[in-house]
Amino acid sequence: MLFFFIFLSLFGGISFYIWARLYQGIKCAIPHINTIVYIVVSAIISLSPFIGFVQFPTAIKRMFMWIGSYWMAIFVYMFLVLLVTDIMFLVGRILKLVPDPAMFRFCAAASAVVITLLAITYGRANATFLHHTSYEIKTKTESFPEGLNIVLVSDLHLGALNSETMLQRMAEEINKLSPDIVCIAGDIFNNDVNAIRDPGRAIELFKRINATHGVFASLGNHDGGSTFNEMLSFLAQGNITVLKDEHAVIDNRLALVGRLDPSPIRGFGGLRRKSAADVLAQTEAGLPVIVMDHNPANIGEYGSGVELVLSGHTHRGQIFPGNVITKAIFPVHYGHFQKDNDSPHIVVTSGISTWGMPLRIGSNNEIVSITLR
């Protein structure tokens, strides 16, 4: 409760700051602006990210989801630019370099709008591309003399804004890589399977994915809730094997483990994450182990008995300066990492789609291919 109070206080305070600074700038250009209308419109836009949680008709919820998604990005960049201009204004006043404060406020507001629009335009365009990242990993065993090709994707967030636009391209690009295994490391859904616009088409696109030994998934924090059973049914219809703190033996050469996320939103229908030791103890002795664990904050649970950990969740921050924050928070926020020769290899993907804001600034949508040697 305290966290939400602090969050809402910060969000409300920054929103007020942004709209107040914009009002000062607009007032210079439009002296007779209707203040009441301005306050009402700014309040609706600011509250739009939360209106989707209210029981409105679907069309209204989708409209506010669209407005709210873009407002979150506008919120970030407007705040950063206006904060910089306020610092400049303060320094300028001290040094007596600002002869006309009103004109400065107008220029500051105009600059914030232009820079934010440019950032959002670039971010939306970049979010339509799908990048391919590849790694070659040398394992401690000799189980893969001819190599094993793994394709990793995560964070589809089906049901979020523009989330389904990547599915067809994802299936096509995965098939071009001729994978032995496809691993989906969580957040396949966006809390509610009913939010998917065309579930039948989505299932068919999953079924088009070709992998020699199959398509496997672990569950992320957004893959739970009241429609959890429907999510599992959806994935089964798409020929995806979900590993819920379970493992599958691949070609008698590999144990693939899928972990439950420790913090599912509204739960996994009563399922609880087991300890890593209990899950790994179930795997066949002598087989190299690969673990799908959605959140890379959990990688400290795995030691020399695991060859490779596959994660997502971070989106690599999705938009700048989010990448700076995720890099500070997570032990590995993106890419390939191995602490030492006795530690597992870690691969964290930035995800194949977006969450919240349908933008990518400083990160990319990606498919990851991994060759084990």
N, C-alpha and C positions, 0 to 999 in steps of 0.2 A: 504493500500500500504506500509506504514511504517513497519507494522508487517511482511509482506512477505520479505521486504528488509532485515530486521534484521534476520529473519529465514534463508534466503538463504545465508546471510553472515556468520552466525554461522555454518550452515551446510557445506558450502564450506570450511571455515577455518579449521573445525575439520577434514573433509575428507582429506584436504591437509596434516594436521598434521599426521594423521594415515598412509597415503601412504608414507610420507617422512621418518617416523620412520621405517616402514617396509623396505623401500629401503636401509636404513643404515644397517639394520640387514642382508638383503639378499646380499648386496654388500660384506659383510665379507665372506660369503660362496661361492658366485658366483661373483668374481671380474669383469668379463667381461660381466655382464648383459647388455642387450640392453636397454638403458635408454629411447629411443623414444617409443619402443614397450611397455615398462612398463608404461609410462605416458599415452599412448593411452588406454591401457587396464584399468588402474585405473580410467581414466576419464569416460569411458563407464560404468563401474560398479557403480561409484559414481552417475552418472546421471540416472541410470536405474529406480529409483523410479518415475522419472518424464517423462520418455519416453512413458509411457502408455497413457499420455494425448495427444500425437501426433497422427495424423491420419496415422497409419501403418496398414498393413494387420493383421487380428486377430491373426494368428500364431505368428507373430513377437511381437505383443503387449503382448500376453500371456507369451512368453519367457522372455521378459523384466520385466513383472509383477513378475514372479517367481524369477528372479535374484534380482530385487529391494526389494522384500519382505524379502529375506534372508540377503541382504546387510544391511537393516536397523538394524537387530539384530547384525550382525557383527560389524557395525558402533558403536553401544552402548558398546559392551563388549571389542572391541579392544581399543576404546578410554579410557575406565575406567582402563584397565590393563596397557596400555602404559602411562597413566597419573601417575599411582602409581609408575611404574618403573622409570619415569623421576624424580619424587620426591625422590625416593631412590638414583638415580644417583647423584642428586644435593647434598643430604646430604652426600653421600659417597665421593664426590669430596671435600667437605668442610672438612670432617674428614680425607681425604687422605686415603680412604679405597678402591678406585677403581684404581688399578694399570694399567689396560688395558681397556680404554674406548671403543675401537672397539669390544672387546669380550663382554663387558657389553651390548652394543647395540644389538649384535647378540642374546644374551641370553634373553634380553628384548623382542625382536621381536618374538623369538621362543616361549617364555612363553605366549605372547599375543595370538599367533595363537593356541596353544594347549588349553589354557583355554577357548578361544572363541569356538573352535570346540566341546569341552566337554559340554559347556553350550548349544550350539545349538542342539547337539545330544539329550541331556536330554529334552530340551524344545520341540523339535519336537515329541519325544516319549510321553511326558506328554500330548501334545495337541491331542493325539489320544484317550485319555480316557474321559469318561463321568461320572461325579460324581453326587451323589444325596445328597442334603442338605434339611433338614426338620426343620420347626418351628411350634410350637403350640402357638396360640395367643388368649388371653382372651379378648373378646370384651366388650364394655360398655352396649350392649343390650342383650336380651335373645332370639334373633332370631334364634340361632343355637344350640338348646338343644342336638341334635345328632351330632353336628359338621358339618362343611362344608369344603370339601376338594378342595383346589385350587392348581393347578400346574402352576408355573410361569417359563417362559423361555424368553430370550431376545437375541438380538445381534446375529442373525443367519448370517447376512451379505452374503446372497446368491449372488453368483457371484464373491466373493473374493476367493483367493487361498485356495483350499481344503475345502471350506465352505459346499459343498453339501455332504461330506462324513459322516456328523453327522445326516443327516435327517432321514434315516431309523432307526437308533438306537434311535434317539429322539422319534419318533412315538412309537416304541416298548416300551421304558422305560416309557413314559407317560401313555400308556395304562395299564401297570402293576400297576400303582398307583391308578387306578379307580377314576379319578377326577370327581368332580361335575362341575367344570369350569376349562378351560385352558385359561390362560392370556399370550399373547405375547406382551411384553412391548417395542416394537419398534426395529428399525434397522433390519428389516426382510430382506431387500435388501442392496446391496452395490452400491447405486446410479443409477444403470442401470439394468432393468429387462432383457435386452438382453445379459447381461454378464453371465447369468445362462446357464450352459452347457446343461442340460436336463430339461427344464421347465415342460414338460409333466410328467416326473417321479416325480419331486418335488411336483407338484400339487396332484398327486395320493397319495404320502406319507402324505401330509397334510390331505387328505380326510380319511386316515386310523385312524386318531386320534379320539378316542372315549371319549366324556365327556357328562355327563348327561344333562347339560344345555348349551353345546356348547363351541366353541372356539372363543375367542375374541382377538382383537389386537388394540393397539394404534400405532401411527406413530412416528418414530425417525428421527433424522437429516439426515440419509442416505436413507430415504424412499421417497424422492422427486426427482425432476428433469424432464427431457424431457420425460421420460417414466412413469410419475406418473399415468396416466390413465390406462396404461397397468398393472402397479403394483396392482391397485385396482381390475382390472379384474382378474388377477392371483389369488389374495386372495379370491375373490368371488367364483372362480372355485374350490378352495381348501376348500370350506365350512367354511371360516373364516369371521367373522363379524368384520368389521373395524369401530371403534368408533372415529369419527373426531370431538372432542369437543362435543360429544354426550354421551348418556347413554342408557343402556339396563336394564330392570327390570328382575331379575333372580328369578324365582319361587315365585314371589310376596313377597320375603323376603329380597331382596338386590338390590341396585342400583349400577351398575358397570359403571364407567365413563372412557372414553378413551380420553386423551388430545393430541392435536397436539403439536409437538415439536416447541419451539419458534425460532429455528435457522435451518430450513431445508436447505440442500444444493441444490441450484437452485429452491427452492420453492415447494409448494404443489398445483400447478396448480391454483394459485390465492386464495386459502384458507389461512386464517390468524388465529392465535391462539387468542381465546377470553380470557377475564379475568376469573379467577377461580370463582369469585362471580357469574358471568353470567352463567357459565356452571353448577355450583352446584345449582343455583336457579331453574333450569329446572327439578331437580330430585324430585320424589314424597316425600312429607312430611312424616316423621315417619320411612322411610326405612334407615337402615344403608348404608353408602356409602363407596365403594372401588374405588380408583382412580388408573388408569394406566398412569404414566407420565414418559416418557423415561429417562429424565435427572434428577438425584437427586438434582441438583442445584436448582430445582424448589420447593422443599418440603416446603419451608417457606410460600408458598401460601395457605397451608391447615391448618385448625384449628380443633377445637373440633367437628365440624360437619362431619368430615371424620374419619372413623374407621381405614383405612389401605391405604397406598400409595405403589404402586409397581413400581420399577424402574430398570434400567440396565445402559447402556452407559459407565460406567467406566472400564469395563472388569477387575476390581480390579488391574488396572495397566498392566495387561497381562504378562509383563516380568519385573523382578526386574532390576532397582530400580523404575519402573513405579508405583508399589504399594505404595511406599513412597510418590511419587508425588500426586497420586490421593487422598491419605489420607489427604494430606495437603490442597488440592484444594476444595474438596467436603465436605459438612456438614456431609454426610454419604456416604462413598465410597463403602461399602460392608457390607452385613449382616443385622441383625435385630436390630432396635433401636427405643426407645420411649423416648422423652424428659421428659415427666411427664404424670400423669394419664389423663390429659385433652387433651393431644396431640395425633395425630394419630400414629399408629404403622407404621414404615417405613421398607420395605424390599428391599434391593438392591442386585441384582444378578450379578455375574461376567460374565454372558452370556454363551451361549451354543456353541459358535464357536469363531474364532479369526478374527481380522481385521489387515490388513497389514502383519505383521510377522505371519506365521503359527506356532507359538510357545507359550508355557505356562511355565513360570518360576516364581514361587511365586504366582501362581493363577491356577485355574482349570476351565475347561468347566463344567457347572453344570446345572442340573434340580432342581428346588426348589419346594418342596411341603409344603403347609401351611394349617394347620387345624385351622379353626376358632371355638371357643367355646363360 
